[in-house]
Amino acid sequence: MKAIVQDSYGEPEGLELRDIDEPTIADGEVLVRVRAAAVNIGDWHLVRGIPYAVRAVIGPRRPRRRVPGLDLAGRVEAVGPTVEELRPGDEVFGWCEGAFAEYACVPEENILPKPANLTLEQAAAVGDSALTALAAVRDQGKVQPGHRVLVNGASGGVGTFAVQIAKAFGADVTGVCSTRNADLVRSIGADQVIDYSKEDFTEAGNYDVILDLVGNRSLSDCRRALTRRGTYVVVGVKDLGRWFGISRQARALLLSPFVPQRMRVFVVKHSRENLTVLKDLVESEKVRPVIDRRYPLSEAAEALRHQGEGHTQGKIVLTV
């Protein structure tokens, strides 16, 4: 089969499309013929092996997992022993290791039947970014009907989901983005849009929850825009250093005991239960994936380069 292969850490240009052996399914797994795979900012970081601290987990000198990619959608080709709910021919979506390939082995608990109202390309986009947004809005922000929620970085992969999920939870949502993305953010349900090139979101507002996907303002500035008992959630901000990459998260945790607001830091946990919640939101037409660009699998390096530039409007998808 064809797959994107990574032999060493470095820029995406080092990735190669090669012929490799088709994976063999084990007990509780299904073999999926991949039709689409989403690109995440995490994929870009892992390909580069930066921050260096992650190499202790993914491989100190070279990546242990040669085929990158996490989110996928496709058709079930075969099922392993003990698989109960899925059958060959089913269209599915979810996550696995090695999604940037023609075939992938996926544990049954990592996938669900595709939402009926999405294409396979759209379904692939409902993965890590959507799960991160759900955790930020529901679990960390504790968003309730009537809450005033600000999403700093509303036009990206996580941000477009966060705006819609907060709206689905009954919040009044303000999205912060650039001028070129303002119409997009309004189209997905934001009640107000702040153009960061013209207005400083920290100088006004009395928000119950701030979801910060950018980290371009100081914590004290962000706290100024919160209610006295408001919640500030750090959502994978972009101040990744070359070694550890968690300086903002660390500052938020250190500050938390000394301020009345809640300062929240988290690591998203993937689960079939949460994927089911997202599927329900999609099928009830409360959430829809926004796709910025589509690339063929052979152009995965270019797709990752574009992702790393940080100016995507929603998600990037590889078609297989």
One Martini backbone bead per residue (centre of mass of N, CA, C, O) as a GRO file, in nm:
protein
  320
    1MET     BB    1   0.102   0.032   0.010
    2LYS     BB    2   0.039   0.364   0.054
    3ALA     BB    3   0.263   0.597   0.232
    4ILE     BB    4   0.363   0.804   0.480
    5VAL     BB    5   0.713   0.855   0.553
    6GLN     BB    6   0.919   0.862   0.862
    7ASP     BB    7   1.272   0.861   0.956
    8SER     BB    8   1.286   1.165   1.062
    9TYR     BB    9   1.343   1.458   1.192
   10GLY     BB   10   1.165   1.749   1.058
   11GLU     BB   11   1.068   1.872   0.793
   12PRO     BB   12   0.812   1.787   0.577
   13GLU     BB   13   1.002   1.738   0.324
   14GLY     BB   14   1.099   1.446   0.444
   15LEU     BB   15   0.863   1.322   0.335
   16GLU     BB   16   0.733   1.000   0.203
   17LEU     BB   17   0.606   0.821  -0.068
   18ARG     BB   18   0.529   0.474  -0.011
   19ASP     BB   19   0.582   0.132  -0.018
   20ILE     BB   20   0.404  -0.080   0.204
   21ASP     BB   21   0.283  -0.276   0.425
   22GLU     BB   22   0.005  -0.409   0.515
   23PRO     BB   23  -0.178  -0.419   0.774
   24THR     BB   24  -0.251  -0.621   1.065
   25ILE     BB   25  -0.502  -0.746   1.228
   26ALA     BB   26  -0.638  -0.761   1.545
   27ASP     BB   27  -0.781  -0.792   1.823
   28GLY     BB   28  -1.037  -0.547   1.799
   29GLU     BB   29  -0.992  -0.482   1.496
   30VAL     BB   30  -0.982  -0.270   1.202
   31LEU     BB   31  -0.983  -0.241   0.853
   32VAL     BB   32  -0.908   0.062   0.683
   33ARG     BB   33  -1.008   0.241   0.407
   34VAL     BB   34  -0.869   0.526   0.330
   35ARG     BB   35  -1.013   0.853   0.226
   36ALA     BB   36  -0.943   1.036   0.486
   37ALA     BB   37  -0.721   1.293   0.639
   38ALA     BB   38  -0.637   1.482   0.898
   39VAL     BB   39  -0.480   1.789   0.991
   40ASN     BB   40  -0.263   1.870   1.259
   41ILE     BB   41  -0.064   2.046   1.467
   42GLY     BB   42   0.052   1.789   1.599
   43ASP     BB   43   0.176   1.670   1.343
   44TRP     BB   44   0.385   1.892   1.302
   45HIS     BB   45   0.535   1.854   1.569
   46LEU     BB   46   0.606   1.547   1.538
   47VAL     BB   47   0.772   1.563   1.277
   48ARG     BB   48   0.985   1.764   1.424
   49GLY     BB   49   1.024   1.710   1.739
   50ILE     BB   50   0.852   1.962   1.864
   51PRO     BB   51   0.929   1.947   2.145
   52TYR     BB   52   1.187   1.757   2.273
   53ALA     BB   53   1.029   1.616   2.507
   54VAL     BB   54   0.854   1.420   2.320
   55ARG     BB   55   1.085   1.209   2.251
   56ALA     BB   56   1.050   1.028   2.504
   57VAL     BB   57   0.784   0.903   2.360
   58ILE     BB   58   0.835   0.896   2.022
   59GLY     BB   59   1.154   0.924   2.011
   60PRO     BB   60   1.480   1.022   2.050
   61ARG     BB   61   1.593   0.993   1.732
   62ARG     BB   62   1.332   0.849   1.618
   63PRO     BB   63   1.041   0.758   1.506
   64ARG     BB   64   0.841   0.494   1.593
   65ARG     BB   65   0.633   0.622   1.399
   66ARG     BB   66   0.636   0.626   1.052
   67VAL     BB   67   0.326   0.693   1.036
   68PRO     BB   68   0.138   0.948   1.021
   69GLY     BB   69  -0.146   1.030   1.183
   70LEU     BB   70  -0.501   1.031   1.317
   71ASP     BB   71  -0.731   1.121   1.134
   72LEU     BB   72  -1.025   0.941   0.998
   73ALA     BB   73  -1.182   0.808   0.689
   74GLY     BB   74  -1.388   0.516   0.584
   75ARG     BB   75  -1.367   0.168   0.503
   76VAL     BB   76  -1.443  -0.143   0.586
   77GLU     BB   77  -1.259  -0.445   0.516
   78ALA     BB   78  -1.196  -0.567   0.810
   79VAL     BB   79  -1.229  -0.799   1.091
   80GLY     BB   80  -1.168  -0.889   1.401
   81PRO     BB   81  -1.175  -1.042   1.669
   82THR     BB   82  -1.458  -0.931   1.869
   83VAL     BB   83  -1.603  -0.774   1.670
   84GLU     BB   84  -1.944  -0.632   1.686
   85GLU     BB   85  -2.042  -0.347   1.518
   86LEU     BB   86  -1.864  -0.409   1.264
   87ARG     BB   87  -1.849  -0.408   0.897
   88PRO     BB   88  -1.797  -0.464   0.594
   89GLY     BB   89  -1.858  -0.135   0.437
   90ASP     BB   90  -1.839   0.055   0.653
   91GLU     BB   91  -1.868   0.387   0.745
   92VAL     BB   92  -1.599   0.569   0.903
   93PHE     BB   93  -1.477   0.734   1.213
   94GLY     BB   94  -1.158   0.866   1.365
   95TRP     BB   95  -0.878   0.707   1.536
   96CYS     BB   96  -0.512   0.666   1.490
   97GLU     BB   97  -0.228   0.508   1.380
   98GLY     BB   98  -0.149   0.592   1.061
   99ALA     BB   99  -0.346   0.778   0.852
  100PHE     BB  100  -0.119   0.827   0.617
  101ALA     BB  101  -0.295   0.602   0.435
  102GLU     BB  102  -0.467   0.346   0.274
  103TYR     BB  103  -0.422   0.185   0.548
  104ALA     BB  104  -0.578   0.096   0.875
  105CYS     BB  105  -0.550   0.017   1.211
  106VAL     BB  106  -0.845  -0.005   1.429
  107PRO     BB  107  -0.987   0.029   1.706
  108GLU     BB  108  -1.313  -0.002   1.774
  109GLU     BB  109  -1.318   0.233   2.005
  110ASN     BB  110  -1.219   0.466   1.773
  111ILE     BB  111  -1.497   0.415   1.618
  112LEU     BB  112  -1.760   0.523   1.386
  113PRO     BB  113  -2.015   0.584   1.226
  114LYS     BB  114  -2.086   0.792   0.999
  115PRO     BB  115  -2.224   1.071   0.946
  116ALA     BB  116  -2.496   1.108   0.740
  117ASN     BB  117  -2.428   1.438   0.666
  118LEU     BB  118  -2.140   1.333   0.570
  119THR     BB  119  -1.857   1.314   0.434
  120LEU     BB  120  -1.556   1.172   0.453
  121GLU     BB  121  -1.397   1.434   0.461
  122GLN     BB  122  -1.560   1.566   0.689
  123ALA     BB  123  -1.530   1.339   0.902
  124ALA     BB  124  -1.219   1.358   0.937
  125ALA     BB  125  -1.242   1.652   1.079
  126VAL     BB  126  -1.383   1.488   1.326
  127GLY     BB  127  -1.153   1.509   1.579
  128ASP     BB  128  -0.916   1.640   1.762
  129SER     BB  129  -1.031   1.930   1.746
  130ALA     BB  130  -1.317   1.861   1.849
  131LEU     BB  131  -1.230   1.727   2.116
  132THR     BB  132  -1.089   1.978   2.226
  133ALA     BB  133  -1.332   2.169   2.219
  134LEU     BB  134  -1.514   2.005   2.406
  135ALA     BB  135  -1.330   2.010   2.653
  136ALA     BB  136  -1.312   2.320   2.679
  137VAL     BB  137  -1.617   2.383   2.704
  138ARG     BB  138  -1.735   2.156   2.901
  139ASP     BB  139  -1.496   2.072   3.112
  140GLN     BB  140  -1.346   2.356   3.161
  141GLY     BB  141  -1.565   2.593   3.114
  142LYS     BB  142  -1.861   2.517   3.187
  143VAL     BB  143  -2.076   2.572   2.979
  144GLN     BB  144  -2.370   2.778   2.981
  145PRO     BB  145  -2.653   2.912   2.954
  146GLY     BB  146  -2.566   3.262   2.897
  147HIS     BB  147  -2.288   3.264   2.849
  148ARG     BB  148  -1.987   3.443   2.805
  149VAL     BB  149  -1.789   3.374   2.512
  150LEU     BB  150  -1.440   3.359   2.427
  151VAL     BB  151  -1.259   3.314   2.109
  152ASN     BB  152  -0.914   3.285   2.064
  153GLY     BB  153  -0.913   3.160   1.752
  154ALA     BB  154  -1.192   3.105   1.562
  155SER     BB  155  -1.072   2.999   1.256
  156GLY     BB  156  -0.968   2.736   1.326
  157GLY     BB  157  -0.987   2.412   1.394
  158VAL     BB  158  -1.078   2.452   1.695
  159GLY     BB  159  -1.238   2.722   1.683
  160THR     BB  160  -1.481   2.636   1.501
  161PHE     BB  161  -1.581   2.432   1.710
  162ALA     BB  162  -1.604   2.610   1.965
  163VAL     BB  163  -1.819   2.801   1.868
  164GLN     BB  164  -2.041   2.583   1.811
  165ILE     BB  165  -2.049   2.442   2.087
  166ALA     BB  166  -2.118   2.690   2.257
  167LYS     BB  167  -2.384   2.743   2.112
  168ALA     BB  168  -2.511   2.461   2.172
  169PHE     BB  169  -2.489   2.547   2.496
  170GLY     BB  170  -2.608   2.864   2.499
  171ALA     BB  171  -2.410   3.078   2.415
  172ASP     BB  172  -2.242   3.383   2.400
  173VAL     BB  173  -2.040   3.452   2.111
  174THR     BB  174  -1.693   3.545   2.075
  175GLY     BB  175  -1.481   3.617   1.799
  176VAL     BB  176  -1.131   3.597   1.730
  177CYS     BB  177  -0.987   3.765   1.439
  178SER     BB  178  -0.940   3.834   1.129
  179THR     BB  179  -1.060   4.002   0.868
  180ARG     BB  180  -1.078   3.752   0.663
  181ASN     BB  181  -1.249   3.572   0.902
  182ALA     BB  182  -1.518   3.708   0.991
  183ASP     BB  183  -1.736   3.574   0.812
  184LEU     BB  184  -1.687   3.286   0.901
  185VAL     BB  185  -1.749   3.322   1.206
  186ARG     BB  186  -2.039   3.415   1.160
  187SER     BB  187  -2.140   3.158   0.993
  188ILE     BB  188  -2.097   2.965   1.271
  189GLY     BB  189  -2.244   3.174   1.513
  190ALA     BB  190  -2.133   3.428   1.596
  191ASP     BB  191  -2.239   3.715   1.764
  192GLN     BB  192  -1.939   3.817   1.774
  193VAL     BB  193  -1.667   4.015   1.622
  194ILE     BB  194  -1.309   4.038   1.657
  195ASP     BB  195  -1.067   4.245   1.525
  196TYR     BB  196  -0.735   4.239   1.613
  197SER     BB  197  -0.643   4.489   1.421
  198LYS     BB  198  -0.873   4.695   1.576
  199GLU     BB  199  -0.906   4.521   1.851
  200ASP     BB  200  -0.907   4.477   2.209
  201PHE     BB  201  -1.035   4.221   2.401
  202THR     BB  202  -0.912   4.320   2.694
  203GLU     BB  203  -1.074   4.618   2.709
  204ALA     BB  204  -1.333   4.440   2.696
  205GLY     BB  205  -1.561   4.291   2.870
  206ASN     BB  206  -1.756   4.010   3.052
  207TYR     BB  207  -1.642   3.710   3.078
  208ASP     BB  208  -1.692   3.378   3.171
  209VAL     BB  209  -1.525   3.274   2.907
  210ILE     BB  210  -1.188   3.188   2.799
  211LEU     BB  211  -1.059   3.076   2.487
  212ASP     BB  212  -0.709   3.011   2.435
  213LEU     BB  213  -0.539   2.956   2.112
  214VAL     BB  214  -0.283   3.176   2.115
  215GLY     BB  215  -0.124   3.357   2.339
  216ASN     BB  216  -0.092   3.700   2.279
  217ARG     BB  217  -0.162   3.751   2.582
  218SER     BB  218  -0.162   3.821   2.885
  219LEU     BB  219  -0.294   3.706   3.172
  220SER     BB  220  -0.378   3.982   3.287
  221ASP     BB  221  -0.536   4.076   3.042
  222CYS     BB  222  -0.741   3.840   3.034
  223ARG     BB  223  -0.856   3.882   3.323
  224ARG     BB  224  -0.984   4.163   3.260
  225ALA     BB  225  -1.215   4.014   3.067
  226LEU     BB  226  -1.325   3.890   3.321
  227THR     BB  227  -1.490   3.779   3.553
  228ARG     BB  228  -1.438   3.722   3.879
  229ARG     BB  229  -1.545   3.397   3.813
  230GLY     BB  230  -1.397   3.323   3.577
  231THR     BB  231  -1.270   3.142   3.280
  232TYR     BB  232  -0.944   3.023   3.187
  233VAL     BB  233  -0.841   2.861   2.875
  234VAL     BB  234  -0.588   2.657   2.773
  235VAL     BB  235  -0.544   2.593   2.404
  236GLY     BB  236  -0.276   2.518   2.256
  237VAL     BB  237  -0.067   2.725   2.238
  238LYS     BB  238   0.207   2.895   2.041
  239ASP     BB  239   0.458   2.891   2.276
  240LEU     BB  240   0.658   2.686   2.166
  241GLY     BB  241   0.928   2.545   2.260
  242ARG     BB  242   1.207   2.343   2.197
  243TRP     BB  243   1.174   2.178   2.475
  244PHE     BB  244   0.866   2.211   2.624
  245GLY     BB  245   0.602   2.409   2.563
  246ILE     BB  246   0.465   2.517   2.878
  247SER     BB  247   0.474   2.812   2.989
  248ARG     BB  248   0.177   2.906   3.003
  249GLN     BB  249   0.067   2.676   3.166
  250ALA     BB  250   0.248   2.721   3.412
  251ARG     BB  251   0.158   3.009   3.478
  252ALA     BB  252  -0.141   2.941   3.525
  253LEU     BB  253  -0.099   2.740   3.759
  254LEU     BB  254   0.057   2.938   3.949
  255LEU     BB  255  -0.177   3.157   3.958
  256SER     BB  256  -0.449   3.022   4.050
  257PRO     BB  257  -0.433   3.042   4.382
  258PHE     BB  258  -0.428   3.392   4.358
  259VAL     BB  259  -0.710   3.390   4.206
  260PRO     BB  260  -1.054   3.401   4.139
  261GLN     BB  261  -1.005   3.272   3.891
  262ARG     BB  262  -1.009   3.019   3.653
  263MET     BB  263  -0.722   2.817   3.566
  264ARG     BB  264  -0.697   2.622   3.267
  265VAL     BB  265  -0.549   2.295   3.214
  266PHE     BB  266  -0.506   2.051   2.937
  267VAL     BB  267  -0.557   1.710   2.823
  268VAL     BB  268  -0.672   1.541   2.575
  269LYS     BB  269  -0.928   1.280   2.564
  270HIS     BB  270  -0.994   1.007   2.394
  271SER     BB  271  -1.337   0.902   2.304
  272ARG     BB  272  -1.624   0.746   2.214
  273GLU     BB  273  -1.817   0.919   2.374
  274ASN     BB  274  -1.724   1.196   2.252
  275LEU     BB  275  -1.768   1.117   1.957
  276THR     BB  276  -2.075   1.085   1.994
  277VAL     BB  277  -2.136   1.375   2.064
  278LEU     BB  278  -2.038   1.490   1.795
  279LYS     BB  279  -2.223   1.331   1.610
  280ASP     BB  280  -2.485   1.451   1.726
  281LEU     BB  281  -2.420   1.748   1.657
  282VAL     BB  282  -2.400   1.702   1.352
  283GLU     BB  283  -2.682   1.557   1.299
  284SER     BB  284  -2.829   1.825   1.433
  285GLU     BB  285  -2.682   2.085   1.304
  286LYS     BB  286  -2.475   2.235   1.523
  287VAL     BB  287  -2.229   2.100   1.365
  288ARG     BB  288  -1.954   2.187   1.137
  289PRO     BB  289  -1.713   2.138   0.925
  290VAL     BB  290  -1.422   2.324   0.832
  291ILE     BB  291  -1.272   2.349   0.508
  292ASP     BB  292  -0.994   2.471   0.361
  293ARG     BB  293  -0.816   2.216   0.248
  294ARG     BB  294  -0.715   1.995  -0.022
  295TYR     BB  295  -0.510   1.699  -0.038
  296PRO     BB  296  -0.318   1.481  -0.150
  297LEU     BB  297  -0.123   1.245  -0.015
  298SER     BB  298   0.139   1.333  -0.181
  299GLU     BB  299   0.090   1.640  -0.023
  300ALA     BB  300   0.155   1.633   0.289
  301ALA     BB  301   0.385   1.836   0.324
  302GLU     BB  302   0.222   2.085   0.233
  303ALA     BB  303  -0.002   2.059   0.443
  304LEU     BB  304   0.186   2.091   0.692
  305ARG     BB  305   0.304   2.361   0.620
  306HIS     BB  306   0.035   2.514   0.628
  307GLN     BB  307  -0.031   2.446   0.920
  308GLY     BB  308   0.235   2.578   1.046
  309GLU     BB  309   0.156   2.883   0.972
  310GLY     BB  310  -0.138   2.953   1.117
  311HIS     BB  311  -0.389   3.020   0.866
  312THR     BB  312  -0.633   2.856   0.899
  313GLN     BB  313  -0.968   2.761   0.782
  314GLY     BB  314  -0.981   2.526   0.967
  315LYS     BB  315  -0.939   2.237   0.785
  316ILE     BB  316  -0.717   1.981   0.680
  317VAL     BB  317  -0.727   1.750   0.393
  318LEU     BB  318  -0.663   1.421   0.304
  319THR     BB  319  -0.673   1.244   0.006
  320VAL     BB  320  -0.705   0.875  -0.089
   0.00000   0.00000   0.00000
